[in-house]
Amino acid sequence: MSTQAKISILSPAIFLPALRDAVIKLDPRQLIRNPVIFVTEVVAVLVTVIFVQDAFSAAAEMRFSGQIALWLWFTVLFATFAEAVAEGRGKAQAESLKRGKSDLVAKKLRFPSDANNRAFESIPATSLKIGDIILVEVNDLMPGDGEVIEGVASVNESAITGESAPVIREAGGDRSAVTGGTQVISDWLKVRITTKPGETFVDRMIALIEGAKRQKTPNEIALSILLSGLTLVFLIAVVTLYGLAAYSGTDLSVAVLAALLVTLIPTTIGGLLSAIGIAGMDRLIRFNVIATSGRAVEAAGDVDTLLLDKTGTITFGNRMASEFLPVAGVTEKYLAEAVLLASLSDETAEGRSIVALAKSDFSLSVPKILPNGTTSIAFSAQTRISGIDIEGRRIRKGAVDAVLKFVGLDKTTAAADFNKAVDAIARSGGTPLAVAEADRLLGVVHLKDVVKPGIKERFAALRAMGIRTVMVTGDNPVTAAAIASEAGVDDFIAEATPEQKLDYIRKEQVGGRLIAMCGDGTNDAPALAQADVGVAMQSGTQAAREAGNMVDLDSSPTKLIEIVEIGKQILMTRGSLTTFSIANDVAKYFAIIPALFLVTYPELGALNIMGLASPQSAILSAVIFNALIIVALIPLALRGVKYRPVGAAALLSRNLLVYGLGGLIAPFIGIKLVDMAVTALGLI
């Protein structure tokens, strides 16, 4: 679910502020970052000065130079407006986040080392320091980013992710990170603050969405250099034309030559270049992905290998009970009842899933009151067993070897069907838990890493896009192979350490591959930092989110499909509009050059295929078309060219056919229509 609804360009919340910002952006100190439009502004100033001179001297050319100056200013304004609209969408989204950042109050614990003392003092969230321990209770807003050190609670993160379903946050593991501005809706948490005020995740989101930290990508820089080079070439060409006109006796005014320069330089792509990049970041945000690097967005368009951490990325992260397998002579319901009782004091995610399965599949209920004399045995890492002593029954559940020891058996003396069930679960990649009562084995619980629904189909879509998926896990090869097969990944790396993940990425990069990494744990942080595209899950640890150059607010590992498509869209949109802009020049030559020199060189009439009314109308029509085409293409720049999963050759052919040929034809039609309107209205 997207955090933001789609915002129309014509929405007053976007359109009116964009108009104001477009005027502000006319400041040459800002505009110089865009050489093409900066040159256009300089030319507009020059022609404006000529118009003022003509007005004072009542020259006949005053009307012509005034119209040229007006449309040149419109050209610059439309270009800055395109950038302002793209930024305006982000600012509108940032405002909703700012409204969610009210004056938060933190409950700072007075005695953080005393686990039984919850005494606190209320202080402004802005006064919190890194390392402070706070208490967050039901309905409290999280005053800052941090790590849960005690407690388990449901947290509403809809302000960040847009998802209404609450998530569980608990101490330890990869579900301990909490984000400022989210709300606790059950139980309580003790949280250690990990960021300074003003540097929280939400603060960084706001800055990124507003574009405050957006830097030009290598592709943008390279394209800017190309456009600057073309501008210089056309400047030399116009100066040459002035010499040719002087030599041939053709009267060309400075206003005409200035207008000619603007129509020939690539103003279309120059005016839309910045908007394309900003809009790409905006599209990511609407897919609930925050990108901290424009370079990463573009790199995503060329990714060919995707590494995914298994736990929490491909699977839900907690092993869950999937079935109860009783031994001969024991019914499934009896086993379910026994393991339910044995799990009452097991507060782990696995223990809770066992209780949930027993209740849902066998209609069992948790006893509201336990009989006197009942003893609960909590799970511990040392015993690896939990259980209960109730009404003369001694029920235990836990690791297979620990439970076998409890009943005085080993694998060689255990029942054959028990061993068969244990082996089958292990081969399938699951974890077997044994269940016993007194000195008798009752059966086995199958715990498995549950693969997220629909993930196999998503990986198939990635494969169709030419992206190879590799699962990375610390599991043994047997377990890893089973999960890889169920998830539908192309390959897997088992028993992987953080160092091995890092080495794998570096090795692939040396081979020329672009690598994307999805992960959510602290052990994924080095790989996320090394990858060309590091997508951290919002549900993961602070370290993972800091290391990645993107954060997926939905924590969906296959979100890379959308990320790749957006990366390709940005590259294709720039390429397509550059092709269109340069192709325009061919038509403009046919529109302007023959009209300018027709009197001196009548033979050029053969090239005046548009049949434009006069040299002045030709120039004015070309300038007007040049301005209006930027307006017409703003929606395409913001939306992006639609990506289709086809080969590079097919994409190039389509680009040349649609935008190359379209760029040739559109000006012939557009300039002719404008010329007819200009003549009919008597503007010349």
C-alpha positions, -999 to +999 in steps of 0.1 A: +000+000+000+013+034-009+017+060+018+004+087-005-024+090-030-016+101-065-015+139-066-027+156-098-004+183-114-035+206-115-042+202-078-041+236-061-018+221-035+007+215-063+000+240-090-001+273-071+031+267-050+048+254-082+040+287-100+056+307-071+086+284-070+090+286-108+095+323-105+119+320-076+140+295-097+146+322-123+174+334-101+205+330-123+224+316-093+200+286-092+195+284-130+232+281-138+230+245-127+211+239-159+233+253-187+208+250-215+180+269-197+206+294-182+216+303-218+180+306-227+175+331-198+205+351-209+191+353-244+157+363-230+174+391-211+192+402-242+160+403-264+142+421-236+168+448-236+164+450-274+126+453-270+130+482-245+154+500-269+129+494-298+101+507-276+119+539-267+129+545-304+094+535-317+111+511-340+090+490-363+106+458-350+092+466-314+062+443-318+083+414-331+111+417-305+085+421-277+067+388-287+100+370-290+111+382-255+078+372-240+079+336-254+116+332-244+107+341-208+078+316-211+103+290-222+125+295-192+094+297-169+079+265-182+113+247-176+115+259-140+078+251-136+084+215-146+111+212-119+089+230-093+059+206-100+082+176-095+095+190-063+060+201-052+047+165-051+075+156-027+069+187-006+032+178-003+041+143+008+066+157+033+040+180+048+019+150+059+049+136+077+056+169+093+020+171+106+026+137+122+056+150+141+038+169+168+055+179+200+063+145+214+069+138+250+093+110+262+090+090+293+127+088+303+133+061+330+148+073+362+164+040+370+171+022+337+192-005+352+164-016+376+142-040+356+114-038+382+113+000+385+094+019+358+096+053+374+100+079+347+101+116+341+083+133+312+107+153+290+104+168+255+115+143+228+139+169+215+159+166+248+166+129+243+202+118+239+217+087+223+217+059+249+187+072+269+162+045+281+126+054+277+093+037+284+066+036+257+032+024+268-002+018+252-013+047+229+021+064+234+039+078+203+075+067+199+095+098+206+125+088+186+143+060+168+156+032+189+161-005+198+137-024+220+157-038+250+127-052+270+091-061+263+069-072+234+042-049+219+021-043+188+031-011+171+011+009+145+035+020+118+009+033+094+023+068+097+055+055+081+045+025+060+008+033+052-001-002+063-030-004+088-020-038+102+001-035+134+035-052+137+052-069+166+083-053+181+103-072+207+137-072+222+165-092+205+167-104+169+158-084+138+124-071+150+138-048+177+141-015+157+114+011+163+108+044+145+099+078+159+063+088+153+049+052+154+024+043+181+023+014+206-012-001+207-007-029+231+016-037+261+047-017+266+083-014+255+116-002+270+136+014+242+172+026+240+174+058+218+198+054+189+196+087+171+199+124+179+168+147+178+164+160+142+182+129+128+155+103+131+143+082+102+113+104+097+135+135+097+157+120+070+126+109+050+113+145+051+146+159+039+149+133+011+113+138-001+117+175-002+147+170-024+170+188+000+197+162-004+192+151-039+224+151-059+228+148-096+235+113-107+263+103-131+238+099-159+224+134-153+259+149-152+269+131-184+237+143-201+242+178-189+277+178-204+263+166-237+236+193-237+262+219-229+283+207-258+254+209-282+245+244-269+281+255-277+280+239-312+247+257-320+261+290-306+290+287-331+265+278-358+244+309-352+275+331-351+285+316-384+250+323-399+254+359-388+286+361-409+269+343-438+240+368-436+264+398-435+283+384-465+252+377-486+235+410-477+207+393-457+193+415-429+193+394-397+187+412-364+202+402-331+167+393-319+162+369-348+196+353-342+190+350-304+156+334-311+172+311-336+198+300-310+171+291-284+151+271-309+181+251-320+197+243-286+181+213-268+158+233-246+131+205-244+153+180-226+172+208-209+140+220-194+127+186-183+160+169-172+158+179-135+121+171-133+127+136-147+151+128-119+130+143-091+099+125-104+117+092-104+124+096-067+088+106-062+076+074-079+097+054-055+081+071-026+047+063-039+058+027-039+068+031-002+106+031-009+128+058+003+160+062-017+189+080-001+209+080-034+198+089-069+228+069-081+212+038-066+179+044-084+196+045-117+218+015-108+186-004-101+177-001-138+208-021-147+208-047-118+214-083-130+218-101-096+197-099-065+209-113-031+182-118-005+187-127+031+163-156+039+152-148+074+127-119+075+131-112+038+121-144+020+105-159+051+086-142+078+116-146+101+100-166+129+097-204+127+060-213+130+043-245+138+028-261+107+017-296+118+016-321+147+029-356+139+019-381+166+035-415+171+016-447+169-011-450+196-014-412+201-041-391+184-034-358+168-058-340+192-041-356+223-007-345+210-021-310+203-036-307+238-003-318+254+019-295+234-006-266+240-002-271+278+036-274+274+037-241+255+017-220+280+049-206+295+069-204+262+068-167+252+089-173+221+074-167+187+076-205+181+057-212+214+030-187+205+026-202+170+021-237+186-007-224+208-023-207+178-021-239+157-036-260+184-065-235+189-072-231+152-069-267+139-082-285+170-106-260+186-087-262+219-087-233+243-062-220+268-072-228+304-082-196+321-073-209+356-047-236+362-052-260+390-033-255+423+001-272+423+006-266+386+043-259+378+052-242+345+087-248+331+098-218+309+120-224+279+156-216+284+187-218+261+204-241+286+177-268+289+161-262+254+128-275+269+096-260+281+067-278+297+042-281+325+035-303+356-003-303+359-025-327+378+001-355+379+011-351+342+047-341+334+046-328+298+077-315+280+084-300+246+117-290+230+148-300+211+148-336+201+179-347+219+168-328+251+134-344+252+149-379+244+172-374+274+142-364+295+124-397+288+156-417+291+160-426+254+183-418+225+178-419+188+187-456+185+161-466+211+133-442+201+103-455+181+109-459+143+079-436+134+093-409+157+127-410+140+110-411+106+091-379+114+121-361+128+142-370+097+114-360+072+111-326+089+149-320+088+151-330+051+123-305+043+142-277+058+121-275+090+129-278+127+115-308+147+104-303+183+098-335+203+069-338+227+068-362+257+047-370+287+064-387+316+085-414+301+066-417+268+072-399+235+040-384+221+052-371+187+068-343+169+059-306+161+070-294+127+084-259+128+091-243+095+103-210+081+071-198+064+078-183+029+060-151+023+029-156+001+032-149-036+069-146-035+076-174-060+056-156-087+074-124-079+108-141-084+095-155-117+088-119-128+123-109-118+137-138-138+117-126-168+134-092-164+168-109-166+176-107-129+191-137-111+180-142-075+203-157-049+191-166-014+217-161+014+213-178+047+231-192+077+211-224+075+227-258+066+226-268+029+197-292+034+175-266+050+187-239+026+179-261-005+144-268+007+136-231+013+152-221-020+131-246-038+098-235-021+106-198-027+117-203-064+151-186-062+177-193-088+206-202-064+214-201-027+244-197-004+242-218+027+260-213+061+269-178+050+287-155+073+286-116+069+321-119+055+311-144+029+281-123+018+305-093+014+331-114-005+304-128-029+292-093-038+327-080-044+335-110-066+304-105-087+311-067-090+347-074-102+331-095-129+311-065-141+278-073-125+256-048-107+244-063-075+213-055-054+210-068-018+179-070+003+182-076+040+169-066+074+195-078+100+226-063+115+246-091+099+234-079+065+247-044+070+282-049+054+266-065+023+240-038+021+267-011+022+288-028-005+260-036-029+252-012-058+216-012-046+211-019-009+175-023+000+169-025+038+136-036+052+119-010+074+111-038+098+148-046+102+175-033+125+188+003+127+222-009+114+206-024+083+186+008+075+217+029+079+238+007+056+214+005+027+208+032+001+171+024+000+146+016+027+115-005+018+087+007+041+066-024+033+094-048+040+087-067+008+118-083-006+104-085-041+098-047-041+129-047-062+107-054-092+092-019-089+126-004-080+141-019-112+112-007-133+115+029-119+153+029-125+147+018-161+119+043-165+142+072-155+170+061-179+145+055-207+126+088-201+159+108-203+169+089-235+136+092-251+131+129-245+168+136-255+161+118-288+129+138-293+146+171-284+175+166-308+152+153-336+132+185-333+162+205-345+160+189-380+124+202-384+134+236-370+161+239-396+136+233-424+112+258-408+136+287-401+167+286-424+149+286-458+126+314-445+155+335-434+175+333-466+147+329-491+150+365-504+187+363-509+188+327-522+154+320-539+166+284-546+161+277-509+123+279-516+125+242-525+133+235-488+105+257-475+082+227-474+061+241-446+052+271-467+055+295-437+041+330-442+072+350-437+107+349-421+093+367-390+064+344-386+087+314-390+110+326-362+080+335-339+062+302-346+094+282-339+099+300-306+063+295-295+064+258-304+097+255-286+080+268-254+047+249-257+064+216-263+080+217-229+045+222-213+031+193-234+059+169-222+057+178-185+032+150-178+054+124-196+085+136-177+067+132-144+050+099-153+080+084-171+082+063-202+064+029-195+089+001-191+083-032-209+104-063-202+119-067-237+155-067-250+177-037-254+176-039-292+138-038-292+138-009-267+162+011-289+142+004-320+110+015-303+127+046-289+140+057-323+106+050-339+084+068-314+106+096-301+131+099-330+105+099-358+080+117-335+106+143-328+110+149-366+073+150-375+058+169-345+076+202-352+065+202-388+029+200-378+032+221-347+052+250-362+028+251-392-003+252-370+013+280-349+023+299-380-013+297-393-026+310-359+000+338-358-009+349-393-046+347-387-044+368-355-022+394-372+006+391-347+032+397-374 
